[in-house]
């Protein structure tokens, strides 16, 4: 189990670092433009998703390119397939309901936009990573690259 946890940390932490930047940037920018808590929560969610999945896509394509020596669309297709399989089940609820809710709630509770967005992000991560890690393990087991 410890070896798997190390794999998960190496896989997800780099994207999480960029996700925090995206969440804060998206949330603060949306708040400055609209002064609306719901819009701010969705702006933070979308900013986080763009930075998180952008990083994951770049890393996955780089990994796939290392496995395919010919120039072809195969690394890109496999990278997208892998990310959809890994994150699709988690993202449906997370991106539309759970994460916007936590990013709405915690800035209100803490009376601090930046701190609330970060706490809301980590609160949503708890429900996000349970199905994500399960999907990653199933993908690793059944989809041979």
Residue frames as qw, qx, qy, qz and C-alpha x, y, z in Angstrom:
[[0.000, 0.885, 0.466, 0.000, 0.00, 0.00, 0.00],
 [0.326, -0.767, 0.086, 0.546, 2.85, 2.36, 0.79],
 [0.382, -0.098, 0.592, 0.703, 4.35, 1.92, -2.69],
 [0.157, 0.634, 0.662, 0.368, 0.99, 2.71, -4.27],
 [0.186, -0.907, -0.274, 0.261, 0.65, 5.83, -2.12],
 [0.372, -0.520, 0.329, 0.695, 4.04, 7.03, -3.38],
 [0.287, 0.266, 0.695, 0.603, 2.87, 6.47, -6.96],
 [0.005, -0.818, -0.564, -0.108, -0.27, 8.52, -6.26],
 [0.294, -0.820, -0.041, 0.490, 1.69, 11.36, -4.67],
 [0.355, -0.283, 0.508, 0.732, 4.10, 11.52, -7.61],
 [0.203, 0.438, 0.735, 0.476, 1.19, 11.43, -10.04],
 [0.088, -0.818, -0.540, -0.178, -1.11, 14.01, -8.48],
 [0.410, -0.694, -0.178, 0.564, 0.93, 16.50, -6.42],
 [0.307, -0.104, 0.325, 0.889, 2.54, 18.37, -9.36],
 [0.074, -0.498, -0.602, -0.620, -0.90, 18.99, -10.86],
 [0.392, -0.747, -0.517, 0.148, -2.28, 19.98, -7.44],
 [0.393, -0.416, -0.034, 0.819, 0.35, 22.71, -7.12],
 [0.043, 0.099, 0.443, 0.890, -0.80, 24.25, -10.39],
 [0.252, -0.587, -0.721, -0.267, -4.45, 23.65, -9.43],
 [0.344, -0.655, -0.407, 0.536, -4.09, 25.87, -6.36],
 [0.174, -0.270, 0.214, 0.922, -2.75, 28.66, -8.56],
 [0.111, -0.274, -0.679, -0.672, -5.62, 28.18, -11.02],
 [0.306, -0.647, -0.697, 0.051, -8.25, 28.12, -8.26],
 [0.284, -0.613, -0.231, 0.700, -6.97, 31.30, -6.65],
 [0.109, -0.159, 0.392, 0.899, -6.49, 33.06, -9.98],
 [0.160, -0.378, -0.746, -0.525, -9.88, 32.04, -11.34],
 [0.323, -0.669, -0.642, 0.187, -11.70, 32.82, -8.11],
 [0.267, -0.552, -0.127, 0.780, -10.06, 36.18, -7.43],
 [0.050, -0.037, 0.484, 0.873, -10.46, 37.31, -11.04],
 [0.212, -0.490, -0.753, -0.386, -14.11, 36.27, -11.19],
 [0.324, -0.678, -0.524, 0.402, -14.79, 37.93, -7.85],
 [0.211, -0.394, 0.076, 0.891, -13.16, 41.16, -9.03],
 [0.057, -0.098, -0.598, -0.793, -15.25, 41.15, -12.21],
 [0.402, -0.416, -0.656, -0.484, -18.65, 40.08, -10.88],
 [0.180, -0.270, 0.538, -0.778, -18.69, 40.42, -7.07],
 [0.829, -0.115, -0.129, -0.531, -20.90, 37.35, -6.93],
 [0.487, -0.458, 0.723, -0.173, -20.13, 34.40, -4.63],
 [0.865, 0.225, 0.437, -0.103, -21.65, 31.77, -6.93],
 [0.638, 0.755, -0.140, 0.064, -19.78, 33.09, -9.99],
 [0.076, -0.774, 0.608, -0.158, -16.60, 33.24, -7.90],
 [0.717, -0.235, 0.643, -0.135, -17.01, 29.60, -6.84],
 [0.849, 0.441, 0.289, 0.032, -17.42, 28.50, -10.46],
 [0.369, 0.872, -0.306, 0.102, -14.56, 30.73, -11.61],
 [0.335, -0.635, 0.684, -0.131, -12.30, 29.12, -9.01],
 [0.826, 0.040, 0.556, -0.085, -13.49, 25.65, -10.02],
 [0.751, 0.650, 0.098, 0.059, -12.88, 26.28, -13.72],
 [0.134, 0.868, -0.465, 0.116, -9.51, 27.92, -13.06],
 [0.551, -0.450, 0.695, -0.107, -8.47, 24.96, -10.98],
 [0.857, 0.257, 0.445, -0.042, -9.68, 22.47, -13.59],
 [0.584, 0.799, -0.135, 0.042, -7.87, 24.22, -16.43],
 [0.004, -0.771, 0.619, -0.153, -4.56, 24.25, -14.55],
 [0.665, -0.275, 0.671, -0.176, -4.98, 20.75, -13.08],
 [0.846, 0.330, 0.418, -0.012, -6.02, 18.97, -16.26],
 [0.455, 0.854, -0.252, 0.009, -3.65, 21.02, -18.38],
 [0.185, -0.670, 0.711, -0.105, -0.77, 19.78, -16.25],
 [0.738, -0.049, 0.661, -0.131, -2.09, 16.21, -16.27],
 [0.777, 0.606, 0.155, -0.078, -2.48, 16.28, -20.06],
 [0.280, 0.837, -0.469, 0.037, 1.04, 17.59, -20.63],
 [0.366, -0.500, 0.772, -0.140, 2.49, 14.95, -18.34],
 [0.793, 0.164, 0.563, -0.162, 0.42, 12.14, -19.85],
 [0.686, 0.723, -0.059, -0.059, 1.31, 13.11, -23.43],
 [0.064, 0.773, -0.628, 0.070, 4.99, 13.31, -22.46],
 [0.582, -0.257, 0.756, -0.154, 4.75, 9.80, -20.96],
 [0.811, 0.412, 0.394, -0.131, 2.97, 8.42, -24.03],
 [0.487, 0.823, -0.284, -0.069, 5.47, 10.03, -26.43],
 [0.196, -0.628, 0.751, -0.060, 8.23, 8.20, -24.61],
 [0.662, 0.005, 0.737, -0.134, 6.47, 4.93, -25.37],
 [0.700, 0.599, 0.387, 0.037, 5.85, 5.58, -29.09],
 [0.477, -0.381, 0.344, 0.713, 8.81, 6.30, -31.32],
 [0.281, 0.375, 0.600, 0.648, 6.94, 7.07, -34.54],
 [0.143, 0.126, 0.098, -0.977, 5.27, 10.38, -35.21],
 [0.249, -0.386, -0.797, -0.392, 1.57, 9.76, -34.95],
 [0.410, -0.511, 0.003, -0.755, -1.52, 10.89, -33.06],
 [0.735, -0.227, -0.638, 0.030, -1.36, 7.74, -30.90],
 [0.373, -0.066, -0.563, 0.734, 0.27, 9.40, -27.85],
 [0.231, -0.108, 0.087, -0.963, -2.37, 12.15, -27.85],
 [0.685, -0.209, -0.452, -0.532, -5.28, 9.76, -28.28],
 [0.683, -0.185, -0.664, 0.241, -4.02, 7.45, -25.55],
 [0.192, 0.036, -0.435, 0.879, -3.34, 10.38, -23.21],
 [0.435, -0.161, -0.047, -0.885, -6.88, 11.70, -23.62],
 [0.749, -0.186, -0.575, -0.272, -8.38, 8.22, -23.29],
 [0.557, -0.083, -0.664, 0.492, -6.41, 7.59, -20.10],
 [0.007, -0.055, 0.338, -0.940, -7.44, 10.89, -18.53],
 [0.587, -0.190, -0.247, -0.747, -11.12, 10.39, -19.37],
 [0.757, -0.182, -0.627, -0.032, -11.06, 6.89, -17.86],
 [0.466, -0.046, -0.578, 0.668, -9.20, 8.07, -14.78],
 [0.016, -0.113, -0.323, 0.940, -11.06, 11.30, -14.05],
 [0.308, -0.269, -0.551, -0.727, -14.43, 10.99, -15.81],
 [0.505, -0.517, -0.690, -0.040, -16.39, 9.37, -12.96],
 [0.415, -0.430, -0.399, 0.696, -14.97, 11.77, -10.34],
 [0.135, -0.039, 0.145, 0.979, -15.24, 14.92, -12.38],
 [0.203, -0.508, -0.653, -0.524, -18.93, 14.69, -13.12],
 [0.466, -0.758, -0.454, 0.055, -20.02, 15.38, -9.54],
 [0.556, -0.406, -0.108, 0.717, -16.91, 17.27, -8.53],
 [0.275, 0.073, 0.280, 0.917, -16.84, 19.87, -11.29],
 [0.208, -0.477, -0.468, -0.714, -20.51, 20.77, -11.26],
 [0.604, -0.661, -0.344, -0.284, -21.65, 20.27, -7.66],
 [0.776, -0.475, -0.246, 0.334, -19.15, 19.43, -4.91],
 [0.559, -0.023, -0.022, 0.828, -16.22, 21.74, -5.73],
 [0.023, -0.530, -0.196, -0.824, -18.31, 24.83, -6.55],
 [0.602, -0.689, -0.337, -0.222, -20.27, 24.24, -3.33],
 [0.741, -0.431, -0.185, 0.480, -17.15, 23.99, -1.13],
 [0.421, 0.110, 0.087, 0.896, -15.59, 26.99, -2.87],
 [0.240, -0.647, -0.286, -0.665, -18.78, 28.94, -2.21],
 [0.698, -0.628, -0.339, -0.057, -19.15, 27.78, 1.39],
 [0.744, -0.291, -0.211, 0.563, -15.66, 28.18, 2.84],
 [0.259, 0.308, 0.000, 0.916, -14.99, 31.79, 1.79],
 [0.431, -0.632, -0.247, -0.595, -18.32, 32.66, 3.46],
 [0.806, -0.509, -0.293, 0.075, -17.53, 30.71, 6.63],
 [0.716, -0.193, -0.106, 0.662, -13.96, 31.96, 6.95],
 [0.045, 0.966, 0.153, -0.203, -14.68, 35.54, 5.80],
 [0.222, -0.663, 0.528, 0.482, -11.55, 35.37, 3.66],
 [0.764, 0.533, -0.109, -0.347, -11.72, 34.74, -0.09],
 [0.431, 0.587, -0.685, -0.008, -8.24, 33.32, -0.70],
 [0.186, -0.273, 0.876, -0.352, -8.14, 31.13, 2.41],
 [0.693, 0.204, 0.452, -0.523, -11.70, 29.98, 1.81],
 [0.732, 0.528, -0.296, -0.313, -10.95, 28.99, -1.77],
 [0.283, 0.475, -0.824, 0.121, -7.92, 26.95, -0.72],
 [0.358, -0.091, 0.803, -0.467, -9.79, 25.25, 2.14],
 [0.748, 0.354, 0.207, -0.522, -12.75, 24.61, -0.17],
 [0.580, 0.550, -0.565, -0.207, -10.41, 23.15, -2.76],
 [0.107, 0.326, -0.910, 0.233, -8.90, 20.71, -0.29],
 [0.548, 0.079, 0.609, -0.568, -12.32, 19.79, 1.11],
 [0.783, 0.444, -0.057, -0.433, -13.52, 18.90, -2.39],
 [0.351, 0.546, -0.758, -0.068, -10.31, 16.96, -3.05],
 [0.384, -0.191, 0.834, -0.347, -11.33, 14.41, -0.40],
 [0.728, 0.340, 0.486, -0.345, -14.38, 13.27, -2.36],
 [0.556, 0.712, -0.306, -0.300, -12.58, 13.71, -5.68],
 [0.150, 0.591, -0.792, -0.031, -9.62, 11.42, -5.04],
 [0.613, -0.091, 0.736, -0.274, -11.47, 8.37, -3.74],
 [0.814, 0.451, 0.344, -0.125, -13.05, 7.45, -7.11],
 [0.398, 0.836, -0.364, -0.106, -10.09, 8.94, -9.03],
 [0.179, -0.553, 0.812, -0.044, -7.55, 6.65, -7.39],
 [0.707, 0.123, 0.672, -0.183, -9.86, 3.67, -7.85],
 [0.699, 0.691, 0.101, -0.156, -10.21, 4.54, -11.56],
 [0.173, 0.801, -0.570, -0.059, -6.45, 5.03, -11.90],
 [0.423, -0.339, 0.837, -0.082, -5.79, 1.61, -10.40],
 [0.744, 0.364, 0.538, -0.157, -8.36, -0.05, -12.66],
 [0.526, 0.822, -0.159, -0.151, -6.96, 1.79, -15.67],
 [0.044, -0.692, 0.720, 0.028, -3.44, 0.67, -14.77],
 [0.559, -0.117, 0.812, -0.119, -4.64, -2.90, -14.43],
 [0.654, 0.443, 0.607, -0.081, -6.85, -3.20, -17.52],
 [0.505, 0.862, 0.020, -0.035, -5.59, -0.65, -20.05],
 [0.744, -0.263, 0.284, 0.544, -2.14, -1.60, -21.15],
 [0.221, 0.885, -0.151, -0.381, -0.43, 1.30, -22.86]]
